[in-house]
Amino acid sequence: MDLEEAKEKIKEELYKLRHESCSGISRIVFEIEPCEPLFWLKAQDLNFQKGIYWKSRSYDFVCAGVEEAIFIKGETFFDYRAIFSEIRKFLDTAHPEIRFYGGMHFPVKKSDNKEWKEFGYFYFFVPLFEVIKKASKSYFVCNVKKPIKDLDAILDKLSSVKPVFVDSTRHLLTPVGYISRKDIPDKDQWKRKVKEAIKQIKKGDLVKVVLARKSSFKLKDPFDLFSLLADPKWKKENVYHFLIKPSSRAIFLSMSPERIYLRRGEKLEAEAIAGTRKRGITKQEDETLSLELKESKKELTEHRLVSELLRKKLSSICTTFQIRQKEALLKLSYMQHLYTSFSGRLKRGVSDPDIISLLYPNPAIAGYPVEDALKKIEEVEEFDRGWYSGPFGWISKDCAEFVVSIRCGLFLENILYLYSGAGIVSESDPEMEWEELNYKIQNFTSFLSHVSA
């Protein structure tokens, strides 16, 4: 059936639910003709203030959603156990596929975080309406909180849902003009901060610290995020795409390669990604850079710090676990990384808040020792990271998955904020680390072009 027919079917089911007095969430699902969730979401953009988009790394599950069936949000720093406990109140065996999507702030807070006001310190919601692409099939979904208090309002929103069935290859992003750019810290400040960090590391105060930069672009033209995500080059990439829109003026978007963990029942997958080189322009240059990465003492030290700590932590929560890939190359469009992955079986009683509090933050996004590195970040960084390098993901009745929010941008009206970080160790070179920051935002800046005001 097409989406309009599915809307009529959902309306019929909603009328049946209106007199139910029990609490919880009902999920109404109809298979529809092929529909691309990303461009369905684009068609809804002006009609709905809130939205979500999630694409799994393997493209086997894609979801776009609008509005909230139910949400939880916090304006102060949080406790993982309290967040997960609140979410689990609404998850039951009757509808195991219901997912809360959302994310959390990086675990260092600054007093001035007005750019992240709409997001809160954590924000998760179940979309009211979803289009899901799973394997080769598409579905239109309505999630509704019971008992239904305002059926007319839900029906009005349902009538506003627009269908769109398009070929994504028709939506190619053209260069976007920007008037000005500002980096915090700028290059000279960055070099001073890196040199100071290296001094502390050589004194033995730290082993590693991940320092970050915020780059602000004042845009002259609108930036079509949907066409950015639909660019054919990403089809080759083993990365997650996720987007969250908490209001009409703010959107956070990430194209992250880095999973914190995936849990399916008692089965757990986790990975270490650390150690970086840019991609080469020619095949020969690319192979040379790959060899440099695999033989670099600095990059191997950085990677093994992350992977060895992850191995030790997994041994504390798993009955058994194994290394699936060790120090492999993860090649993306603009970057390549060292990559080690693990899988295991959880001990009885280990829950999602136990897992995420143990595995996050890790040395790849904070440094080592982690607590000391976080203190250093709080001391030297002059901006609020917000959701940059925080956890983003989804939670269902029996599964959960979280990703590190890197390779990301925050869109606030006509300003684009891009965030990137570099792991500083004793062998770091400030100039090379600055260049690494630039490589890490190329998934956005390659579509930007400086223009006059």
N, C-alpha and C positions, 0 to 999 in steps of 0.2 A: 504494500500500500504506500501511497505518498504521504508526505508529512501532514497535509491538510486532513486526510482521512484519519490519520493517527490522532490528531488533535480532537476530532469528533469522538473517537473511541475513548480517549482519556476523559473527555467531558462526561460521557456516560458513566464511567467508573467513579469519577469524583462525586456525582450525584448519589451513587450507591453508598459512598463512604460518609456522607454528610451527617448521618445520624449515629455513627459509631462513637461511643463514649470512651473507649479505651485509649490510653496514651501510647505514643511511639511514632514511628514513621512508616507510612505505606508507600510502596513503590509500584508504579504502574508502567509497564514496558510493552512497546509494540515494535516489531521489526518493520523497517521502512525501506524504500528503495535506496540505492547507494547515495550516501550523503557525506561530504567532507566536513568533519566537525569544525575545522578551523574557519572555513568560509561561511558556515552556518553562523558561527559566533560573530564574524564580521558583519553579517546581515542584521544581527540583533543589536549592534553596538550603540545605536542612538536610542533604542527603545528601553534598554535596561541599564541601570547604574552599576550593577555588580556582575562580575563574570569570572570564569576560570577556564584555563586550558591546560591539559596534561597530555603529553605524548611520551610513551615509554621508549626506552632506548632502542628497542628492537622493532618499533613501529607496530607491535602486535596488539596494542591497546591505545586508543586515542579518545579523549573525552573533552567536550566543550560544554560548559554549563552557564546558566544565567540565573540571577536572583537567589535568594536564600530560602530553603525550606526550613532550615534551622542553623544557628551559628553560635559559636563561642568566641569571645574576644577579650583581651586583657590590656589594660592601659598601664600596668606596672610589671616589673620583672616577675618571673613565673617559676612554678615548680612543675617539672614534667609529670609527676605522678598525679597532681591535681588536674592538669589538662587532659590526660588520657582517661582519668576516672570520669570526668564530666562527659567526654565524648562517648565512652562506652555505655552510658545510661541510655543512649538512643540506638544502640546496635544490638540486633537480636538474630536468632537463627531463622526467623521467617523471611528476612530479606538480607542474606549474607553479602550481597553485592553492593549494598549502599556504602558509599565512601564519603568521609569527611576529607576535604582538600584544604590545605593551608600551610602556614609557615610560622617561623619564630625569629625573633631578633637575635643577632649575634650577641654572645654573652658578655659584652662590655657596653655599658650605657653612658651616654653623654647628656649633659643638661640641655643642649640645644639640638633637638631632633625633630624640628618642625617639618622637615621634608618627609618624614615617615609617619606623620600624625595619623593619616587615614588607615594605616596598617596596624597600629597598636604594637604591643610587644609580642602578641601572638594572635592569630586570627584563623579560624577553621570554619568551614561551612559545607553543608550538603546543598548542592544546587537544587532549585525548584524544578527547573527543566534542563535536560541534558540531551545531547546527541552523541552517541557512542559508536565508534567504529572498532569492531573486534573481529580479528581475522578478516574475512571477506564480507562480513555482514554489518549493517547499520541499524541502529535502534533509536527511537525517540522515547524519552523517559520523563515521567513526572514523579517527584518525591514530595510527599505532603505530610506535614506534622498533624497528628491526631491528638485530641479531637479537633476537627476543622472549625475554626472560629469565624472565618470570613470567606465563605465559598465564592461570593461574588467577586471579591478582589482577586482570588486565584484565577477565576474564569476570565476576568478582564486581562490579566497578564497572559493567560493562555492564548487569547484572541490576538494579542500583540506579537506572538511568535511568528517570525517570517521564515518561509522555506527558501533554500538556495541550493542549487545543484550545479556546481561549476567545475570546470577543468582547472586545477590549480596552476597549470603551466601558463594560463592566460594572465596570471597575476604576478608579474615580475616587478621587483622593486627598482625604481629609477633613483638616481642620486638625489640625496636630500641636502639642501643648502643650510649651512649654519653660519651665523654672523660672528660669533666669538667663542673662545674656549678658555677655560680657567682650570688649572691643575692645583689641587691641594694634597700634598705639598708640591711646589714647583720643582724644577730639576735641581737647582742649587740646594734648596732645603732638603730634598730627598737625599742627595749625596751626603750632606752633613748628618742626617739621621742614620743612614746606613753605616757610615764610618763610626759613629758613636756606638751603634749596636755591635759592630764588629769588635770594638775595644772591650765592651762588656763581655762578649762571648769569649774572647781570648783571655780575659781575667778569670773566667770560670763562673761568672754570674748566670749565664745562659748557655745553652747548646745551640739553640735556633730561635729566631723570632720572625713571624710573618708580618711585614709592614705593608700597608695598603695606601692607595691613592684614589682620590675622587676627582674625576674629570667632568666638568660641567660645560655643556654645549647649548648655546642659545640658538634655537632653530628658527630659520626664516620660513621653511616649508613644513607642512605636516609630515610626520614619519609614519608610514603605513606598516605597522608592526605585523599585520597579518601576512602581507606580501613578503616581509623579511623572513618570517617563519616558513613560508611556502617556497623559498628559494630552492631550486633543485640541488644545489651543492650540499644541503644538509641531509639529503637522502642517503649520502654515502657515510654519514657520520654516526658513530656509536654514542650519541648523546641524548639526554633528556631535553624536552622543551616544556617549559611551564610558564604560565602567565596568570597573574591574579589582578583583578580590577576591583578594589574595595569602594570606589566612588567614581563619579563621572569625570573627575579631573586627574586621577592617579592610576598608573599601571606599572606593575613590576614584572619584568620579563627576564628569564634566564635560559641559557642553552648550556647546561652543565654536563660534563662527562663523569662527575664524581658522585657515586652512590655511597651513602653512609651505611645503610643496610636494607635488605629485603627479607621479610619474614613471611613464609607460607606455613601456617601451623607451627610445627616445631622445627622446620627447616630454615636455616639462616644463611644468607650470603652477604659478604662484606668485602671491601677492597681498599687498597692503598694506592693512591695516585700522587706521586711527588717526583720531582726531577723533570726539567723542561728544556726543550729547544724549539726554535721556530722551524717551520717547514721550508725546504729548499724550493727555489724556483724551477730548477731542472732536476731530473731524476738523479744525476750524479751528485749535485749539491745536497739533495735530500738524503741520499745514502751516507754522505760524509757527515752531515749533521746528526743522523741517527747513530752512527758509530761513535761520534763525539759524546753523545748523550750516554750511551751504554758503557763508555770507558772513562767518563768523567768522575774523578774522585769526589768532587763537590756534590754532583748530582746523585751519585750512588750513596754517599753518606746521608744525604737528605732523604732519599727514598727508603733506605734501610732503617732509618730512625722511625719512620712512620709504620713500615710493614712489620718490624720486629715488635713494636709496642702493640700493634693490632693483634699479632699472633698471641702475645701474652694475655691480652684481655679476652680474646675468644676462648682461650683455655680455661678461663674462670667461669664462663657461662655455658659452655658446650660440653656435652658428654664425649663427642668426637668431632674433629674437624680436619680438613685437608687443604693444602695449597692447590688451587686449580691452575693458576698461571703465575710464574715467578719472574719478575723484572722483565716483562714483555714490553713491547712498544705499543702504545695507544696513539694512533695517528689521526689527527683532526685536520680541518681545512688549513688552519694557520699555525697550529702548535702540534708538538708530539711530546708524550710523557712516558715515564716509566710506570709500569702498572703491575700490581700483584693482587690476585684475587683468592678468596677463601670461601669454603662452604662448610657447614657443620650442622649438628643437631643440638638444639637447646636442652639444657637441663630442665627437669620438671619445675614449674613455678616461676621460671624467668619470663618477665613480661616486657612489653614495649618500653615503658619508662626505664626499666633496668637496662635495656639494650642501648637506648639513645643516650642516657646519662653516662654510660660507660664508654661508648665509642665516639661521642661528640662532646666538646670540640677535640680534634686530634692535632698532632704536630704539623700536618699539612696545611691547616688553615689558621693555626694560632702560633705554634712553636713548641719548644721543649726546654725545661719542664713546662707543661701546659699552663699551670697556674701562674708561674713566674712570667711566662710570655704574655699572658693576658694582662698582667699588671703593667708590663712594659708598653703594650699597645695602648692601654688606657692613659699612660703617662705621655706618650709622644704623639699620638694621632690627634689631629685638630678637628676632626669631623666625626659624626656618628655613622658607623657602618650600617646601622639599621638592619635590614634583612639580608644585606650582602654578606655572604659566607655563613649565613644562618641555615638551619634545617628547613627544608620544604618537602612536602610529600602528601601522603594519603593514609588513611586508617579505615579498615573495614572490620567486620566481625572476626575473621580468622587470619587476616593478613595485614601487613603494613609495609610501607616503603618510604625511605627518606633519602634526600639528595642534598648536597651542599650547594647553596645558591651562589655559584660563581659564573663568570662569563655573562654578566647581567647588566641590565639597565633599568633605571627608574625614570619614568616619564611623568612630569608634572607640568601639564599644559604645554608651554612652548620651550621647556627646559628638559634636556636629556642628561641624566647623571650616569656616568659609567664608572664602575668600580673594578679595581684589579689589585692583586697583591703579589709579593715575591718573598720567598723564604730566604732569610739572611742567616748564613753560617760563617764560620771563620774564614773560609776561602772565597767569600762573595766579592764581586767587583761592582761598585756602585753604578758605573756606566752600563754594564751588562744587565743589571737588575732593572734599571730604568727602561732599557729597550724591551725587556721581558714584559713589563707593565703595558707597553704599547702593543706588543704582539697579542696580549690577552684581551684587548678590547677591539681587535680587528674584525671580529664578527659583526660589530656595529660600525666602526669607523670606515670600513671599506665601502660603505654605502653613504658616507658623508662627504660633502664638498664645501670648502670654505667660499663664501660669497660676501660681497660688500653689503652693508646695511641699506 
